[in-house]
Amino acid sequence: MGRFILKRLGVMALTALCLTFAVFVLTNLHASLEKLAKNQVNTRMTDEQVELWLSNNGYGEPLLWRYGEWLGVVPGWTGTAENGKPTGRCVQPNVPPEETPRFCGVLQGYFGFSTVFHQPVGGIIAERVALTGWLMLWVMVVMVPMALVVGVLAGMREGSRLDRGLSIFSITSTATPEYVSGVVLIAVFASTSFGLQWFKASAASAMDRMTLENFTLPVLTMALYGMGYIARMTRASMAEVMTAQYVRTAHLKGLSFGAVVLKHALRNALIAPFTVIMLQFPWLLTGVVIVEALFSYKGFGWTLVRAADNNDIELLLSCSIVAVVVVLLTQLISDIGYVFLNPRVRVS
Amino acid sequence: MGALEIAGRILLQFWPVWLGLAAIFALSFRFKTCLGLYGRLMDSGIGKVGLFIVLFWLLTAILADLVITISPLDQIAGMKNAAPGTVVPGVEGQYYLLGGDNLARDVFSRMVMGSRTVLAIAPAATLFAFMIAFTLGLPAGYFGGRFDTVLSFIANLVLAFPVILLFYLLVTPEIRASGIPVMAAAVLFLFPIIFAALLLWSRFKTQPAKLALYLAITLVLGVWAYSGLAFNADPLGVFSMDPNLLNIFVSVVFVNAPAVFRIIRGLTIDIRTRDYVAAAQTRGETPWYIMLWEILPNARGPLIVDFSLRIGYTTILLGTLGFFGLGVSPESPDWGMTINEGRKQLSIHPHPALPPALALMSLVLGLNLLADGLREQALKD
């Protein structure tokens, strides 16, 4: 088991390395750097001014070298500003030049400086991910129990009218992406034209204080899309368990239907959905971007959009690290959890 | 105009679509027994509903010119954010059936025209993703080894990306300027030709005359389409693709292919241990013959189902792209972009955003129901 986890962590590191390099290449195309320079200084720079700005701000080095700088395996660039003060990747405003480290990259725990927010990336990411964490938490709290109940109810009597109805509900929910359900929910529950102004169409105030009024719609929007899929998996798993030998035995020994479902079928039926729920996290990550943009909740997804819109290289790199870690960590947890839940499977 | 009258007029406006649907369903019922899996779809309630919705949008896309009331780009003075059912000033019997949008364009006609963008890209992109996945996934599953390890790693790499980030990186004017989409297209669009060539070669290897003829036809057609689609250099000008569209198409294919690759690889690993594969091996068939003519036909059930689901997923992806303003062109009535434009004034005028949203949802729902019906019928095999 230990070796298995170690191997997976190794693959994870390799994946993160490849992905960040891909992001690095795509954000450092010359045209993108030109756009960045013009965004940072002014839009009517001449080509020479752009080149000068780029080389003065450490963008002049070869691509691989700068990726190394970002990783922290190559010393950061240094230079002198017009007023004679030393500048460089590792220079901090309140640290004296003698104490400035030579290397500063991800390996040293420094994630760079955001060109959009004019703050260190590490701080931005921590703050935004925490906000998104709350959103995710509430989505999970709403989505998982709802999905499991729907799935179990549908799967316990396969082909019944209840099953048909709930299945159509789950198919509809998987067919409704966030930007559709969000728009419909806002139109119905937050617009003047339907007259039901129960909730707010913006979750901006939820960043300080979450209330039912400002957080219901974003949570519901995300939960609805993810729910259908988990419910369908649960239904399939439940339907399979209900045909198993031991369930028939339980029926035959005279247990009531409720007792059979709750005591015998349920636990075994929930193994498969566990994996699905864990694998749902990466999917939620995309949903988060849409929902946060739609409800102007300034979390991780919103930051990612801002960073991508403005070609904020180091912020985007950190965003992709977060995404990769979330995706691969949930895969790992789902594999390990599967082994614990299902004693028939052993990791080899 | 009341809600009922609006609904009535909209239904009436779709008359060519209803006609087409009636014809297709009548023929399908008549020849149900000799149409294979498609014919058996007529026995499944869910499948019929799904097929109905999908065909509805397909016919709407084809016949959009007959269905629309006003050109989707026309801006008529005084119709800005007009309520559904408003009479167009100065024209007798012309209505904005679903109201006007922020730029005084007809929401109904834009929704109808928007189906074209989606149905032009989504099925084709899905098909390309499948071709790529066939060409790479079958050998990866069949041979295993280092080839499989490397490809699986790359596939997982692409899948570990949040889709949105990938789109933000791949669909930008800077990327278009750099020529990366054309290069990617040059590689990706080769796969359908390779796939078709392999298919024919493995089948007709022992009949050189037939093989030469079929291969020649495939290669001429393939290279012709290839030059037009990837490089916009078709000498006859039949095949061409707008650079912006090419960028989106390539990105969508790129996102979809790894997921399909994993499915096909998994199915191949499962099927290669079957007896009929062993029999073919003993017969001395080439690996490509076994992969393409023994394994692939036997994996068709899950693949057809996934194809239908994946078109729906691609539709959602295209909507997402439009929602973030990365769509085809700012003027085009693409559903995702219309939703994006409409959402800014959602709490005052919800009517411009709702029709494209519901249209997109219904198309994806139709595809999902169709997939469910197909799965039901394919399991009976």
Interface residues (C-beta under 8 A of the other chain):
Chain A: V11 L14 T15 C18 L19 V23 L26 T27 L29 H30 A31 S32 K35 I171 T172 T174 A175 T176 P177 Y179 V180 V183 V184 I186 A187 A190 S191 T192 S193 F194 A201 P282 L285 T286 V289 I290 A293 L294 G301 L304 V305 A308 D309 N311 L316 C319 S320 A323 V324 V327 L328
Chain B: F153 N156 L157 L159 A160 F161 P162 V163 I164 L165 Y168 L169 L170 T172 P173 E174 I175 A177 S178 G312 I316 G319 T320 F323 F324 G336 I339 N340 G342 R343 L346 S347 I348 H349 P350 H351 A353 L354 A357 L358 L360 M361 V364 L365 L367 N368 L369 D372
